[in-house]
Amino acid sequence: MTNSDKKSLTKISHKVLDKVDTSQVTDMHKMFAFYPKLKSLDVSNFRTQKVTSMMAMFHKVLGPIEGIDNFDFSSINE
């Protein structure tokens, strides 16, 4: 996805994000960075127990982000 695409994207369906298996992911650095027009984001189903980097994960996302309270930050080492 190009930066131009990111600037125009307004919605990522929760149905799509619900299918993303993050249980083995270790790096979420800038995963959603630079999506300024996102109206909302639901990451409630993300499993983050193995993630070591989340730096700038939501940088420039202006809409509400749901589900962060479910994140496991115990492996973050930045």
N, C-alpha and C positions, 0 to 999 in steps of 0.2 A: 504494500500500500504506500502510495506516495504521500508526501507532506500535503500536497494539494487535496488529495482524497481525505486526509485526516481533518483538514480545516473545514470540509463541507459535511462530514458525517454527523448526523444529529441523533441517531438512535442505534444502539446495539441491542437486539432482542434478548430478553432474559431467557427465552427458549433456546437460543444459540449458546449463551453463556452457561446455562444449566447442563449442557452436554460436554462442556470442556472439562477434561480430567486434569486437574492441577496437582494431584496427589504426589507426583514424582518431580514436579518442577522445583528447581533450586534458585532460579534467577527470574524475577519479575521486574527488573530494572526497566523503567520507562514503558511498561506494557501498554498503558493507556495515555501516555504523555502526548501532549499537543493535539488533543481532540477538543478544541474550545467550544464547539457547538453541541456537544453531547448534552441532552436535556436531563438525562438521568442514567444511572449505571447501577446494576444490582449484581454484586459479587458474593452473594450469600452462600452459594454452593462451592466457592473456592476453598480448597484444602491447602493450607500454607505451612504445615508443620515442617517441611523440608526446605522452605525458602530461606536463603541466606542474604538475598539482596532485594529490597523493594524501593531503592532510592529513586525518587521522582516518578514513581509508578503512576500517579494521577496528576502529574504536573500539567497545569493549564486546563484541567477538566473543571468546568464551572458549575455543572449541574450537580444535584445531590447524588451521593454514592451510598448505596445501601449494602449492608452486610459486613462492613469493616469490623464491627464489634464481634464477629465470629472468627476473625483472623487469629492464628497462632503465631506470635512474634518471637517465640523462644529460640529459634535458630538464626535469627538475624544477627549478622556480625559486621555491620558497617558502622 
